[in-house]
Amino acid sequence: MSGQADQFERDALNAADFISQHQVFRLEEFETAYRRLGRKPSSARAALAYHVNRGRLWLVKRSSGAAAAT
């Protein structure tokens, strides 16, 4: 494997650790945790995309009706 591919695999494994410990999380939470590991937020998005594409992670969006009523 190339050096870039090796780094991607390490990033994906770190993402897997976080995902296994957090059933539901926001992108910002993942980026913060990833940054603490010395990673760039932009590579965090790539790692998440990898897991989404592998079917290990689902994207959940808040519906527009989810805002709290006043």
CHARMM-style PDB file with segment names, atoms N, HN, CA, C and O in Angstrom:
ATOM      1  N   MET     1       0.825  -1.181   0.000  1.00  0.00      PROA
ATOM      2  CA  MET     1       0.000   0.000   0.000  1.00  0.00      PROA
ATOM      3  C   MET     1       0.868   1.242   0.000  1.00  0.00      PROA
ATOM      4  O   MET     1       1.988   1.231   0.510  1.00  0.00      PROA
ATOM      5  N   SER     2       0.351   2.300  -0.568  1.00  0.00      PROA
ATOM      6  HN  SER     2      -0.559   2.310  -0.983  1.00  0.00      PROA
ATOM      7  CA  SER     2       1.094   3.551  -0.572  1.00  0.00      PROA
ATOM      8  C   SER     2       0.987   4.200   0.802  1.00  0.00      PROA
ATOM      9  O   SER     2       0.155   3.802   1.617  1.00  0.00      PROA
ATOM     10  N   GLY     3       1.827   5.194   1.058  1.00  0.00      PROA
ATOM     11  HN  GLY     3       2.503   5.517   0.396  1.00  0.00      PROA
ATOM     12  CA  GLY     3       1.788   5.900   2.331  1.00  0.00      PROA
ATOM     13  C   GLY     3       0.446   6.557   2.573  1.00  0.00      PROA
ATOM     14  O   GLY     3      -0.056   6.557   3.697  1.00  0.00      PROA
ATOM     15  N   GLN     4      -0.145   7.125   1.510  1.00  0.00      PROA
ATOM     16  HN  GLN     4       0.263   7.125   0.597  1.00  0.00      PROA
ATOM     17  CA  GLN     4      -1.451   7.768   1.639  1.00  0.00      PROA
ATOM     18  C   GLN     4      -2.534   6.742   1.968  1.00  0.00      PROA
ATOM     19  O   GLN     4      -3.417   7.018   2.780  1.00  0.00      PROA
ATOM     20  N   ALA     5      -2.478   5.588   1.361  1.00  0.00      PROA
ATOM     21  HN  ALA     5      -1.761   5.364   0.701  1.00  0.00      PROA
ATOM     22  CA  ALA     5      -3.457   4.531   1.639  1.00  0.00      PROA
ATOM     23  C   ALA     5      -3.299   4.022   3.066  1.00  0.00      PROA
ATOM     24  O   ALA     5      -4.293   3.741   3.734  1.00  0.00      PROA
ATOM     25  N   ASP     6      -2.061   3.899   3.541  1.00  0.00      PROA
ATOM     26  HN  ASP     6      -1.252   4.127   2.997  1.00  0.00      PROA
ATOM     27  CA  ASP     6      -1.815   3.483   4.919  1.00  0.00      PROA
ATOM     28  C   ASP     6      -2.416   4.483   5.902  1.00  0.00      PROA
ATOM     29  O   ASP     6      -3.040   4.092   6.888  1.00  0.00      PROA
ATOM     30  N   GLN     7      -2.226   5.777   5.632  1.00  0.00      PROA
ATOM     31  HN  GLN     7      -1.719   6.095   4.831  1.00  0.00      PROA
ATOM     32  CA  GLN     7      -2.775   6.815   6.509  1.00  0.00      PROA
ATOM     33  C   GLN     7      -4.293   6.750   6.510  1.00  0.00      PROA
ATOM     34  O   GLN     7      -4.919   6.908   7.559  1.00  0.00      PROA
ATOM     35  N   PHE     8      -4.890   6.520   5.350  1.00  0.00      PROA
ATOM     36  HN  PHE     8      -4.381   6.392   4.498  1.00  0.00      PROA
ATOM     37  CA  PHE     8      -6.351   6.428   5.267  1.00  0.00      PROA
ATOM     38  C   PHE     8      -6.856   5.263   6.101  1.00  0.00      PROA
ATOM     39  O   PHE     8      -7.868   5.397   6.789  1.00  0.00      PROA
ATOM     40  N   GLU     9      -6.180   4.131   6.060  1.00  0.00      PROA
ATOM     41  HN  GLU     9      -5.358   4.021   5.501  1.00  0.00      PROA
ATOM     42  CA  GLU     9      -6.581   2.974   6.853  1.00  0.00      PROA
ATOM     43  C   GLU     9      -6.486   3.269   8.347  1.00  0.00      PROA
ATOM     44  O   GLU     9      -7.369   2.878   9.111  1.00  0.00      PROA
ATOM     45  N   ARG    10      -5.411   3.964   8.774  1.00  0.00      PROA
ATOM     46  HN  ARG    10      -4.695   4.281   8.154  1.00  0.00      PROA
ATOM     47  CA  ARG    10      -5.286   4.331  10.192  1.00  0.00      PROA
ATOM     48  C   ARG    10      -6.407   5.278  10.598  1.00  0.00      PROA
ATOM     49  O   ARG    10      -6.972   5.138  11.682  1.00  0.00      PROA
ATOM     50  N   ASP    11      -6.736   6.244   9.735  1.00  0.00      PROA
ATOM     51  HN  ASP    11      -6.277   6.358   8.854  1.00  0.00      PROA
ATOM     52  CA  ASP    11      -7.831   7.181  10.012  1.00  0.00      PROA
ATOM     53  C   ASP    11      -9.152   6.435  10.128  1.00  0.00      PROA
ATOM     54  O   ASP    11      -9.951   6.728  11.017  1.00  0.00      PROA
ATOM     55  N   ALA    12      -9.389   5.483   9.247  1.00  0.00      PROA
ATOM     56  HN  ALA    12      -8.740   5.246   8.524  1.00  0.00      PROA
ATOM     57  CA  ALA    12     -10.637   4.715   9.264  1.00  0.00      PROA
ATOM     58  C   ALA    12     -10.736   3.904  10.544  1.00  0.00      PROA
ATOM     59  O   ALA    12     -11.823   3.789  11.109  1.00  0.00      PROA
ATOM     60  N   LEU    13      -9.632   3.339  11.017  1.00  0.00      PROA
ATOM     61  HN  LEU    13      -8.748   3.433  10.558  1.00  0.00      PROA
ATOM     62  CA  LEU    13      -9.655   2.568  12.253  1.00  0.00      PROA
ATOM     63  C   LEU    13      -9.957   3.462  13.454  1.00  0.00      PROA
ATOM     64  O   LEU    13     -10.718   3.069  14.338  1.00  0.00      PROA
ATOM     65  N   ASN    14      -9.375   4.645  13.497  1.00  0.00      PROA
ATOM     66  HN  ASN    14      -8.756   4.964  12.779  1.00  0.00      PROA
ATOM     67  CA  ASN    14      -9.671   5.567  14.582  1.00  0.00      PROA
ATOM     68  C   ASN    14     -11.132   5.981  14.546  1.00  0.00      PROA
ATOM     69  O   ASN    14     -11.764   6.125  15.592  1.00  0.00      PROA
ATOM     70  N   ALA    15     -11.667   6.171  13.360  1.00  0.00      PROA
ATOM     71  HN  ALA    15     -11.154   6.054  12.510  1.00  0.00      PROA
ATOM     72  CA  ALA    15     -13.079   6.500  13.215  1.00  0.00      PROA
ATOM     73  C   ALA    15     -13.933   5.346  13.718  1.00  0.00      PROA
ATOM     74  O   ALA    15     -14.948   5.569  14.377  1.00  0.00      PROA
ATOM     75  N   ALA    16     -13.537   4.129  13.419  1.00  0.00      PROA
ATOM     76  HN  ALA    16     -12.712   3.948  12.883  1.00  0.00      PROA
ATOM     77  CA  ALA    16     -14.293   2.953  13.855  1.00  0.00      PROA
ATOM     78  C   ALA    16     -14.342   2.874  15.371  1.00  0.00      PROA
ATOM     79  O   ALA    16     -15.367   2.494  15.936  1.00  0.00      PROA
ATOM     80  N   ASP    17     -13.256   3.225  16.036  1.00  0.00      PROA
ATOM     81  HN  ASP    17     -12.423   3.534  15.577  1.00  0.00      PROA
ATOM     82  CA  ASP    17     -13.237   3.236  17.499  1.00  0.00      PROA
ATOM     83  C   ASP    17     -14.272   4.216  18.034  1.00  0.00      PROA
ATOM     84  O   ASP    17     -15.044   3.883  18.934  1.00  0.00      PROA
ATOM     85  N   PHE    18     -14.285   5.418  17.483  1.00  0.00      PROA
ATOM     86  HN  PHE    18     -13.657   5.688  16.753  1.00  0.00      PROA
ATOM     87  CA  PHE    18     -15.239   6.432  17.931  1.00  0.00      PROA
ATOM     88  C   PHE    18     -16.669   5.983  17.650  1.00  0.00      PROA
ATOM     89  O   PHE    18     -17.538   6.091  18.515  1.00  0.00      PROA
ATOM     90  N   ILE    19     -16.911   5.484  16.453  1.00  0.00      PROA
ATOM     91  HN  ILE    19     -16.205   5.396  15.750  1.00  0.00      PROA
ATOM     92  CA  ILE    19     -18.257   5.055  16.053  1.00  0.00      PROA
ATOM     93  C   ILE    19     -18.755   3.931  16.948  1.00  0.00      PROA
ATOM     94  O   ILE    19     -19.934   3.899  17.300  1.00  0.00      PROA
ATOM     95  N   SER    20     -17.878   3.012  17.318  1.00  0.00      PROA
ATOM     96  HN  SER    20     -16.920   3.037  17.032  1.00  0.00      PROA
ATOM     97  CA  SER    20     -18.301   1.893  18.164  1.00  0.00      PROA
ATOM     98  C   SER    20     -18.674   2.344  19.573  1.00  0.00      PROA
ATOM     99  O   SER    20     -19.433   1.662  20.262  1.00  0.00      PROA
ATOM    100  N   GLN    21     -18.152   3.476  20.000  1.00  0.00      PROA
ATOM    101  HN  GLN    21     -17.536   4.031  19.440  1.00  0.00      PROA
ATOM    102  CA  GLN    21     -18.425   3.975  21.341  1.00  0.00      PROA
ATOM    103  C   GLN    21     -19.563   4.995  21.396  1.00  0.00      PROA
ATOM    104  O   GLN    21     -20.042   5.326  22.480  1.00  0.00      PROA
ATOM    105  N   HSD    22     -20.004   5.497  20.231  1.00  0.00      PROA
ATOM    106  HN  HSD    22     -19.615   5.228  19.350  1.00  0.00      PROA
ATOM    107  CA  HSD    22     -21.045   6.525  20.175  1.00  0.00      PROA
ATOM    108  C   HSD    22     -22.095   6.105  19.146  1.00  0.00      PROA
ATOM    109  O   HSD    22     -21.852   6.166  17.941  1.00  0.00      PROA
ATOM    110  N   GLN    23     -23.253   5.683  19.627  1.00  0.00      PROA
ATOM    111  HN  GLN    23     -23.451   5.634  20.606  1.00  0.00      PROA
ATOM    112  CA  GLN    23     -24.288   5.232  18.695  1.00  0.00      PROA
ATOM    113  C   GLN    23     -24.846   6.378  17.861  1.00  0.00      PROA
ATOM    114  O   GLN    23     -25.150   6.201  16.682  1.00  0.00      PROA
ATOM    115  N   VAL    24     -24.979   7.540  18.465  1.00  0.00      PROA
ATOM    116  HN  VAL    24     -24.731   7.683  19.424  1.00  0.00      PROA
ATOM    117  CA  VAL    24     -25.479   8.725  17.767  1.00  0.00      PROA
ATOM    118  C   VAL    24     -24.547   9.878  18.099  1.00  0.00      PROA
ATOM    119  O   VAL    24     -24.211  10.086  19.264  1.00  0.00      PROA
ATOM    120  N   PHE    25     -24.128  10.623  17.098  1.00  0.00      PROA
ATOM    121  HN  PHE    25     -24.401  10.454  16.151  1.00  0.00      PROA
ATOM    122  CA  PHE    25     -23.243  11.755  17.326  1.00  0.00      PROA
ATOM    123  C   PHE    25     -23.399  12.769  16.204  1.00  0.00      PROA
ATOM    124  O   PHE    25     -23.861  12.447  15.110  1.00  0.00      PROA
ATOM    125  N   ARG    26     -23.010  13.980  16.495  1.00  0.00      PROA
ATOM    126  HN  ARG    26     -22.635  14.242  17.384  1.00  0.00      PROA
ATOM    127  CA  ARG    26     -23.026  15.060  15.500  1.00  0.00      PROA
ATOM    128  C   ARG    26     -21.662  15.121  14.818  1.00  0.00      PROA
ATOM    129  O   ARG    26     -20.651  14.699  15.378  1.00  0.00      PROA
ATOM    130  N   LEU    27     -21.656  15.645  13.616  1.00  0.00      PROA
ATOM    131  HN  LEU    27     -22.478  15.988  13.160  1.00  0.00      PROA
ATOM    132  CA  LEU    27     -20.415  15.785  12.867  1.00  0.00      PROA
ATOM    133  C   LEU    27     -19.393  16.575  13.678  1.00  0.00      PROA
ATOM    134  O   LEU    27     -18.218  16.210  13.712  1.00  0.00      PROA
ATOM    135  N   GLU    28     -19.819  17.637  14.322  1.00  0.00      PROA
ATOM    136  HN  GLU    28     -20.774  17.933  14.295  1.00  0.00      PROA
ATOM    137  CA  GLU    28     -18.914  18.472  15.106  1.00  0.00      PROA
ATOM    138  C   GLU    28     -18.256  17.681  16.242  1.00  0.00      PROA
ATOM    139  O   GLU    28     -17.082  17.893  16.544  1.00  0.00      PROA
ATOM    140  N   GLU    29     -19.003  16.777  16.867  1.00  0.00      PROA
ATOM    141  HN  GLU    29     -19.957  16.604  16.622  1.00  0.00      PROA
ATOM    142  CA  GLU    29     -18.443  15.947  17.930  1.00  0.00      PROA
ATOM    143  C   GLU    29     -17.360  15.025  17.387  1.00  0.00      PROA
ATOM    144  O   GLU    29     -16.312  14.845  18.006  1.00  0.00      PROA
ATOM    145  N   PHE    30     -17.626  14.453  16.239  1.00  0.00      PROA
ATOM    146  HN  PHE    30     -18.478  14.599  15.736  1.00  0.00      PROA
ATOM    147  CA  PHE    30     -16.650  13.552  15.620  1.00  0.00      PROA
ATOM    148  C   PHE    30     -15.398  14.326  15.218  1.00  0.00      PROA
ATOM    149  O   PHE    30     -14.279  13.864  15.445  1.00  0.00      PROA
ATOM    150  N   GLU    31     -15.587  15.507  14.620  1.00  0.00      PROA
ATOM    151  HN  GLU    31     -16.496  15.882  14.436  1.00  0.00      PROA
ATOM    152  CA  GLU    31     -14.432  16.310  14.216  1.00  0.00      PROA
ATOM    153  C   GLU    31     -13.581  16.702  15.424  1.00  0.00      PROA
ATOM    154  O   GLU    31     -12.352  16.689  15.345  1.00  0.00      PROA
ATOM    155  N   THR    32     -14.221  17.047  16.535  1.00  0.00      PROA
ATOM    156  HN  THR    32     -15.219  17.057  16.599  1.00  0.00      PROA
ATOM    157  CA  THR    32     -13.478  17.398  17.750  1.00  0.00      PROA
ATOM    158  C   THR    32     -12.665  16.215  18.254  1.00  0.00      PROA
ATOM    159  O   THR    32     -11.487  16.359  18.582  1.00  0.00      PROA
ATOM    160  N   ALA    33     -13.284  15.061  18.316  1.00  0.00      PROA
ATOM    161  HN  ALA    33     -14.241  14.943  18.050  1.00  0.00      PROA
ATOM    162  CA  ALA    33     -12.573  13.857  18.759  1.00  0.00      PROA
ATOM    163  C   ALA    33     -11.433  13.527  17.797  1.00  0.00      PROA
ATOM    164  O   ALA    33     -10.348  13.136  18.226  1.00  0.00      PROA
ATOM    165  N   TYR    34     -11.677  13.683  16.524  1.00  0.00      PROA
ATOM    166  HN  TYR    34     -12.559  14.001  16.175  1.00  0.00      PROA
ATOM    167  CA  TYR    34     -10.663  13.385  15.515  1.00  0.00      PROA
ATOM    168  C   TYR    34      -9.479  14.347  15.633  1.00  0.00      PROA
ATOM    169  O   TYR    34      -8.322  13.945  15.510  1.00  0.00      PROA
ATOM    170  N   ARG    35      -9.791  15.622  15.874  1.00  0.00      PROA
ATOM    171  HN  ARG    35     -10.731  15.948  15.974  1.00  0.00      PROA
ATOM    172  CA  ARG    35      -8.747  16.625  16.032  1.00  0.00      PROA
ATOM    173  C   ARG    35      -7.880  16.289  17.251  1.00  0.00      PROA
ATOM    174  O   ARG    35      -6.666  16.488  17.216  1.00  0.00      PROA
ATOM    175  N   ARG    36      -8.484  15.791  18.310  1.00  0.00      PROA
ATOM    176  HN  ARG    36      -9.470  15.629  18.338  1.00  0.00      PROA
ATOM    177  CA  ARG    36      -7.728  15.411  19.509  1.00  0.00      PROA
ATOM    178  C   ARG    36      -6.749  14.279  19.241  1.00  0.00      PROA
ATOM    179  O   ARG    36      -5.753  14.129  19.949  1.00  0.00      PROA
ATOM    180  N   LEU    37      -7.033  13.487  18.221  1.00  0.00      PROA
ATOM    181  HN  LEU    37      -7.842  13.609  17.645  1.00  0.00      PROA
ATOM    182  CA  LEU    37      -6.115  12.413  17.826  1.00  0.00      PROA
ATOM    183  C   LEU    37      -4.999  12.925  16.920  1.00  0.00      PROA
ATOM    184  O   LEU    37      -4.158  12.155  16.457  1.00  0.00      PROA
ATOM    185  N   GLY    38      -5.002  14.257  16.669  1.00  0.00      PROA
ATOM    186  HN  GLY    38      -5.685  14.883  17.045  1.00  0.00      PROA
ATOM    187  CA  GLY    38      -3.987  14.847  15.818  1.00  0.00      PROA
ATOM    188  C   GLY    38      -4.336  14.792  14.342  1.00  0.00      PROA
ATOM    189  O   GLY    38      -3.461  14.923  13.486  1.00  0.00      PROA
ATOM    190  N   ARG    39      -5.602  14.601  14.045  1.00  0.00      PROA
ATOM    191  HN  ARG    39      -6.312  14.494  14.741  1.00  0.00      PROA
ATOM    192  CA  ARG    39      -6.062  14.515  12.666  1.00  0.00      PROA
ATOM    193  C   ARG    39      -6.716  15.814  12.236  1.00  0.00      PROA
ATOM    194  O   ARG    39      -7.136  16.617  13.070  1.00  0.00      PROA
ATOM    195  N   LYS    40      -6.799  16.014  10.936  1.00  0.00      PROA
ATOM    196  HN  LYS    40      -6.458  15.362  10.259  1.00  0.00      PROA
ATOM    197  CA  LYS    40      -7.458  17.197  10.376  1.00  0.00      PROA
ATOM    198  C   LYS    40      -8.964  16.953  10.270  1.00  0.00      PROA
ATOM    199  O   LYS    40      -9.389  15.841   9.955  1.00  0.00      PROA
ATOM    200  N   PRO    41      -9.777  17.991  10.532  1.00  0.00      PROA
ATOM    201  CA  PRO    41     -11.229  17.845  10.363  1.00  0.00      PROA
ATOM    202  C   PRO    41     -11.619  17.406   8.949  1.00  0.00      PROA
ATOM    203  O   PRO    41     -12.602  16.684   8.778  1.00  0.00      PROA
ATOM    204  N   SER    42     -10.867  17.829   7.947  1.00  0.00      PROA
ATOM    205  HN  SER    42     -10.069  18.415   8.087  1.00  0.00      PROA
ATOM    206  CA  SER    42     -11.191  17.421   6.576  1.00  0.00      PROA
ATOM    207  C   SER    42     -10.998  15.916   6.384  1.00  0.00      PROA
ATOM    208  O   SER    42     -11.737  15.298   5.618  1.00  0.00      PROA
ATOM    209  N   SER    43     -10.035  15.326   7.056  1.00  0.00      PROA
ATOM    210  HN  SER    43      -9.434  15.829   7.678  1.00  0.00      PROA
ATOM    211  CA  SER    43      -9.871  13.872   6.949  1.00  0.00      PROA
ATOM    212  C   SER    43     -10.932  13.146   7.765  1.00  0.00      PROA
ATOM    213  O   SER    43     -11.238  11.984   7.497  1.00  0.00      PROA
ATOM    214  N   ALA    44     -11.495  13.830   8.762  1.00  0.00      PROA
ATOM    215  HN  ALA    44     -11.247  14.774   8.980  1.00  0.00      PROA
ATOM    216  CA  ALA    44     -12.594  13.247   9.532  1.00  0.00      PROA
ATOM    217  C   ALA    44     -13.791  13.002   8.613  1.00  0.00      PROA
ATOM    218  O   ALA    44     -14.427  11.950   8.683  1.00  0.00      PROA
ATOM    219  N   ARG    45     -14.088  13.952   7.771  1.00  0.00      PROA
ATOM    220  HN  ARG    45     -13.572  14.807   7.714  1.00  0.00      PROA
ATOM    221  CA  ARG    45     -15.205  13.797   6.834  1.00  0.00      PROA
ATOM    222  C   ARG    45     -14.946  12.644   5.867  1.00  0.00      PROA
ATOM    223  O   ARG    45     -15.866  11.902   5.523  1.00  0.00      PROA
ATOM    224  N   ALA    46     -13.715  12.495   5.436  1.00  0.00      PROA
ATOM    225  HN  ALA    46     -12.968  13.097   5.715  1.00  0.00      PROA
ATOM    226  CA  ALA    46     -13.376  11.389   4.539  1.00  0.00      PROA
ATOM    227  C   ALA    46     -13.534  10.049   5.250  1.00  0.00      PROA
ATOM    228  O   ALA    46     -14.014   9.082   4.659  1.00  0.00      PROA
ATOM    229  N   ALA    47     -13.132   9.992   6.516  1.00  0.00      PROA
ATOM    230  HN  ALA    47     -12.743  10.778   6.996  1.00  0.00      PROA
ATOM    231  CA  ALA    47     -13.272   8.751   7.281  1.00  0.00      PROA
ATOM    232  C   ALA    47     -14.744   8.398   7.471  1.00  0.00      PROA
ATOM    233  O   ALA    47     -15.123   7.233   7.350  1.00  0.00      PROA
ATOM    234  N   LEU    48     -15.575   9.394   7.768  1.00  0.00      PROA
ATOM    235  HN  LEU    48     -15.268  10.341   7.866  1.00  0.00      PROA
ATOM    236  CA  LEU    48     -17.011   9.139   7.902  1.00  0.00      PROA
ATOM    237  C   LEU    48     -17.605   8.673   6.584  1.00  0.00      PROA
ATOM    238  O   LEU    48     -18.412   7.744   6.560  1.00  0.00      PROA
ATOM    239  N   ALA    49     -17.211   9.308   5.492  1.00  0.00      PROA
ATOM    240  HN  ALA    49     -16.555  10.063   5.512  1.00  0.00      PROA
ATOM    241  CA  ALA    49     -17.716   8.905   4.172  1.00  0.00      PROA
ATOM    242  C   ALA    49     -17.342   7.451   3.884  1.00  0.00      PROA
ATOM    243  O   ALA    49     -18.140   6.706   3.315  1.00  0.00      PROA
ATOM    244  N   TYR    50     -16.151   7.053   4.268  1.00  0.00      PROA
ATOM    245  HN  TYR    50     -15.503   7.658   4.730  1.00  0.00      PROA
ATOM    246  CA  TYR    50     -15.709   5.671   4.090  1.00  0.00      PROA
ATOM    247  C   TYR    50     -16.665   4.715   4.801  1.00  0.00      PROA
ATOM    248  O   TYR    50     -17.088   3.715   4.222  1.00  0.00      PROA
ATOM    249  N   HSD    51     -17.002   5.016   6.039  1.00  0.00      PROA
ATOM    250  HN  HSD    51     -16.658   5.829   6.510  1.00  0.00      PROA
ATOM    251  CA  HSD    51     -17.878   4.132   6.815  1.00  0.00      PROA
ATOM    252  C   HSD    51     -19.319   4.168   6.318  1.00  0.00      PROA
ATOM    253  O   HSD    51     -20.015   3.154   6.372  1.00  0.00      PROA
ATOM    254  N   VAL    52     -19.770   5.308   5.841  1.00  0.00      PROA
ATOM    255  HN  VAL    52     -19.205   6.132   5.797  1.00  0.00      PROA
ATOM    256  CA  VAL    52     -21.105   5.390   5.229  1.00  0.00      PROA
ATOM    257  C   VAL    52     -21.143   4.519   3.976  1.00  0.00      PROA
ATOM    258  O   VAL    52     -22.085   3.751   3.781  1.00  0.00      PROA
ATOM    259  N   ASN    53     -20.133   4.635   3.135  1.00  0.00      PROA
ATOM    260  HN  ASN    53     -19.368   5.259   3.294  1.00  0.00      PROA
ATOM    261  CA  ASN    53     -20.077   3.852   1.899  1.00  0.00      PROA
ATOM    262  C   ASN    53     -19.983   2.357   2.158  1.00  0.00      PROA
ATOM    263  O   ASN    53     -20.447   1.559   1.344  1.00  0.00      PROA
ATOM    264  N   ARG    54     -19.385   1.964   3.286  1.00  0.00      PROA
ATOM    265  HN  ARG    54     -19.008   2.612   3.947  1.00  0.00      PROA
ATOM    266  CA  ARG    54     -19.268   0.542   3.641  1.00  0.00      PROA
ATOM    267  C   ARG    54     -20.534   0.010   4.313  1.00  0.00      PROA
ATOM    268  O   ARG    54     -20.636  -1.185   4.592  1.00  0.00      PROA
ATOM    269  N   GLY    55     -21.503   0.904   4.575  1.00  0.00      PROA
ATOM    270  HN  GLY    55     -21.419   1.874   4.349  1.00  0.00      PROA
ATOM    271  CA  GLY    55     -22.744   0.498   5.215  1.00  0.00      PROA
ATOM    272  C   GLY    55     -22.638   0.346   6.719  1.00  0.00      PROA
ATOM    273  O   GLY    55     -23.530  -0.226   7.345  1.00  0.00      PROA
ATOM    274  N   ARG    56     -21.561   0.847   7.310  1.00  0.00      PROA
ATOM    275  HN  ARG    56     -20.836   1.311   6.800  1.00  0.00      PROA
ATOM    276  CA  ARG    56     -21.352   0.722   8.754  1.00  0.00      PROA
ATOM    277  C   ARG    56     -21.930   1.898   9.529  1.00  0.00      PROA
ATOM    278  O   ARG    56     -22.020   1.863  10.756  1.00  0.00      PROA
ATOM    279  N   LEU    57     -22.316   2.930   8.803  1.00  0.00      PROA
ATOM    280  HN  LEU    57     -22.242   2.958   7.807  1.00  0.00      PROA
ATOM    281  CA  LEU    57     -22.779   4.159   9.433  1.00  0.00      PROA
ATOM    282  C   LEU    57     -23.893   4.740   8.577  1.00  0.00      PROA
ATOM    283  O   LEU    57     -23.808   4.742   7.349  1.00  0.00      PROA
ATOM    284  N   TRP    58     -24.921   5.224   9.223  1.00  0.00      PROA
ATOM    285  HN  TRP    58     -24.990   5.222  10.220  1.00  0.00      PROA
ATOM    286  CA  TRP    58     -26.042   5.852   8.512  1.00  0.00      PROA
ATOM    287  C   TRP    58     -26.090   7.321   8.860  1.00  0.00      PROA
ATOM    288  O   TRP    58     -25.814   7.718   9.992  1.00  0.00      PROA
ATOM    289  N   LEU    59     -26.445   8.123   7.871  1.00  0.00      PROA
ATOM    290  HN  LEU    59     -26.670   7.800   6.952  1.00  0.00      PROA
ATOM    291  CA  LEU    59     -26.655   9.541   8.115  1.00  0.00      PROA
ATOM    292  C   LEU    59     -28.088   9.753   8.565  1.00  0.00      PROA
ATOM    293  O   LEU    59     -29.020   9.208   7.974  1.00  0.00      PROA
ATOM    294  N   VAL    60     -28.255  10.524   9.585  1.00  0.00      PROA
ATOM    295  HN  VAL    60     -27.498  10.967  10.065  1.00  0.00      PROA
ATOM    296  CA  VAL    60     -29.583  10.852  10.092  1.00  0.00      PROA
ATOM    297  C   VAL    60     -29.692  12.372  10.080  1.00  0.00      PROA
ATOM    298  O   VAL    60     -28.839  13.073  10.623  1.00  0.00      PROA
ATOM    299  N   LYS    61     -30.738  12.859   9.464  1.00  0.00      PROA
ATOM    300  HN  LYS    61     -31.432  12.289   9.023  1.00  0.00      PROA
ATOM    301  CA  LYS    61     -30.948  14.305   9.414  1.00  0.00      PROA
ATOM    302  C   LYS    61     -32.169  14.674  10.237  1.00  0.00      PROA
ATOM    303  O   LYS    61     -33.156  13.940  10.280  1.00  0.00      PROA
ATOM    304  N   ARG    62     -32.085  15.793  10.872  1.00  0.00      PROA
ATOM    305  HN  ARG    62     -31.283  16.389  10.837  1.00  0.00      PROA
ATOM    306  CA  ARG    62     -33.202  16.309  11.649  1.00  0.00      PROA
ATOM    307  C   ARG    62     -34.221  16.867  10.668  1.00  0.00      PROA
ATOM    308  O   ARG    62     -33.871  17.602   9.744  1.00  0.00      PROA
ATOM    309  N   SER    63     -35.481  16.515  10.875  1.00  0.00      PROA
ATOM    310  HN  SER    63     -35.766  15.919  11.625  1.00  0.00      PROA
ATOM    311  CA  SER    63     -36.524  17.046   9.996  1.00  0.00      PROA
ATOM    312  C   SER    63     -36.811  18.487  10.368  1.00  0.00      PROA
ATOM    313  O   SER    63     -36.502  18.913  11.481  1.00  0.00      PROA
ATOM    314  N   SER    64     -37.398  19.242   9.453  1.00  0.00      PROA
ATOM    315  HN  SER    64     -37.649  18.895   8.549  1.00  0.00      PROA
ATOM    316  CA  SER    64     -37.683  20.653   9.714  1.00  0.00      PROA
ATOM    317  C   SER    64     -38.734  20.792  10.804  1.00  0.00      PROA
ATOM    318  O   SER    64     -38.820  21.851  11.425  1.00  0.00      PROA
ATOM    319  N   GLY    65     -39.530  19.774  11.060  1.00  0.00      PROA
ATOM    320  HN  GLY    65     -39.461  18.913  10.556  1.00  0.00      PROA
ATOM    321  CA  GLY    65     -40.535  19.819  12.105  1.00  0.00      PROA
ATOM    322  C   GLY    65     -40.005  19.459  13.476  1.00  0.00      PROA
ATOM    323  O   GLY    65     -40.781  19.371  14.428  1.00  0.00      PROA
ATOM    324  N   ALA    66     -38.709  19.248  13.604  1.00  0.00      PROA
ATOM    325  HN  ALA    66     -38.079  19.319  12.831  1.00  0.00      PROA
ATOM    326  CA  ALA    66     -38.131  18.816  14.880  1.00  0.00      PROA
ATOM    327  C   ALA    66     -37.847  19.963  15.835  1.00  0.00      PROA
ATOM    328  O   ALA    66     -37.462  19.733  16.982  1.00  0.00      PROA
ATOM    329  N   ALA    67     -38.032  21.198  15.375  1.00  0.00      PROA
ATOM    330  HN  ALA    67     -38.345  21.385  14.443  1.00  0.00      PROA
ATOM    331  CA  ALA    67     -37.770  22.341  16.247  1.00  0.00      PROA
ATOM    332  C   ALA    67     -38.777  22.356  17.397  1.00  0.00      PROA
ATOM    333  O   ALA    67     -39.949  22.018  17.228  1.00  0.00      PROA
ATOM    334  N   ALA    68     -38.287  22.755  18.564  1.00  0.00      PROA
ATOM    335  HN  ALA    68     -37.336  23.029  18.702  1.00  0.00      PROA
ATOM    336  CA  ALA    68     -39.159  22.781  19.753  1.00  0.00      PROA
ATOM    337  C   ALA    68     -40.205  23.877  19.612  1.00  0.00      PROA
ATOM    338  O   ALA    68     -39.916  24.975  19.136  1.00  0.00      PROA
ATOM    339  N   ALA    69     -41.397  23.568  20.023  1.00  0.00      PROA
ATOM    340  HN  ALA    69     -41.632  22.676  20.409  1.00  0.00      PROA
ATOM    341  CA  ALA    69     -42.486  24.547  19.995  1.00  0.00      PROA
ATOM    342  C   ALA    69     -42.323  25.503  21.150  1.00  0.00      PROA
ATOM    343  O   ALA    69     -41.870  25.124  22.230  1.00  0.00      PROA
ATOM    344  N   THR    70     -42.692  26.738  20.917  1.00  0.00      PROA
ATOM    345  HN  THR    70     -43.060  27.046  20.040  1.00  0.00      PROA
ATOM    346  CA  THR    70     -42.564  27.745  21.993  1.00  0.00      PROA
ATOM    347  C   THR    70     -43.895  27.989  22.643  1.00  0.00      PROA
ATOM    348  OT1 THR    70     -43.992  28.799  23.565  1.00  0.00      PROA
TER     349      THR     70
END
